Amino acid sequence: MAKREESEAAKKVAKAEKADGGAPKKERKEGPGAFQRGGKAFVKFWKDFRGECKKIVWPDFKTVMKNTGIVLLTVLFIGIMVWVVDIGLTQGIRGLKALANKYAVTDVLPPTKAEETPTQAPTQAPSTAAPSEAVSATQPVTE
């Protein structure tokens, strides 16, 4: 049975080679490894980078200061505009809250007895005893 499976596998391999055009498989060519190729590419990148940096035309001091001033003024202007919008929205929300409180319905149900009589803490009657014998409300009574 093993021979039969081997022959079927061989037939599949032959069929696959025919589908590829019968071209034999190319053997791998020995050359520099991945690390060597990567190292060379890294060195080439830095050489190209340095060459490109030499082509840059850097602005002079006057141009840099002018552009810095324009950026600072723009940031200041936008900051003031955001502040104005913030103040406007804050005042608008406060106005809406005041308007809502003015027309709010608070007495929908009649007050209950618990709401009518406020609860008060019991007070002690003044003692006729001497001040040293007086019992405070926080100390327990012992006899």
N, C-alpha and C positions, 0 to 999 in steps of 0.2 A: 503494500500500500504506500510506503514511503516513496518508492520509485515513481508511482503514478502522480503523487503530489509534486515531486521534483520536476517531472516532465510538464505538468500544467504550469508551474512557476516559470519554467524555461520558455514555454509558449507565450506567456504573458510578457516576458522580457523581450522576446523577439518581436512581438506585435508592437510594443512600445517603441522599439528602435525603428521599425518600419514607419510608424507615425511621425517620428522625428526626421524622417528623410534618410534614414540609414546612416546618418553622420556619426562617425565614431566620437566618443567622448574625448574632449581635449584635456590634456594633463595640465596640472597647475604649474605655472612658470615660477621658478624660484626667483625672488627679488628681495628688496629690502622689506623688513617687517613693518608692522603697523607703528611701532614706536619710532622707528627711523623716519618713516614718512611723516608722522605727526610732528616730530622734532624739526624736520626741514620746513614743513608748512608753518610752524610757529615762528621760526627765524625769518622766513619770507614775509610773514604778516607784519612783524615789527619793523623790518626794513621799509616796507611799503608805507607803514604808518608814519615813520619818521620823515619819509619823503613827502607825504601829504601835508604834514605839519609845517614843513618848510615853505609850502606854497601859500599858506594862510597869510592874508594881509591884515595885520593887527591895527586897530584904530589908535589915533594919537590921544593924548591926555585931554585935549579940548573937546573932542568928540565924545569921549567917555563921560566927561562931566556934564555935557549938554544932555546926553541921553539919560543920565542918572537923574538930573533935575526934572526932565519930562516925566519919567517914571514916578518919582516922588509926588509931583503935583497931581498926576492922574490918580494915584492911590489915595491921596488926601481928598480929592474931589469925589471919588466914588465912596469913600468912607463917610463924608458929610452927607451925601445923598442917601446912603443906607440909614444913617442916624435920623435924618428928617422923616423918612418913610416909617421907621420904627416908632418915633414919637407920635406921628400921625395915627398909626394903627393902635397904639396904646391908648391915646386919648379917645379914639373912636370906640374902642371896647369899653372903656370906663363910662363913656356916655351911654352906650347901650345898656350897661349894667344899671346905671342910675335910672334910666328910663324904665327898665324892667322892674326895679324895686318900687318906683313911683306908682306903677299901675298893678302891682302884684296883689293878688287876693290872699289875705292872711286869715280872715275870720270866716271860714267855710262852715265849721261846726261850732255849736255853742260850747263854752268852756265847761269842763266837768267840775265836780266838787273838789277834787284834788287840786285842780288848777286855781280854784277860787280862794281856798284857804292856804296861805303860805305856811310851810312847816317852819317852826321856830324851835331852837334848842331850849330845853328846859333850863330855867335859871334857878339858882338856890336862893332862898330867903336869907337875908343877912342874919348872921348869928349874933346872939347877945353875949356869947362867951368871950373871954379874953382872947386877944389875938394869938397868943401862943397855943390856946386850946382849940382854935378854929380848925375845922376840917376842910381841906381843900377838895375840889371836885376831882382831882386826879389821884389823891391818896385814898387807899382803902380805909374803912372805919374799923378800928380794932378796940376792943374794950376789955 
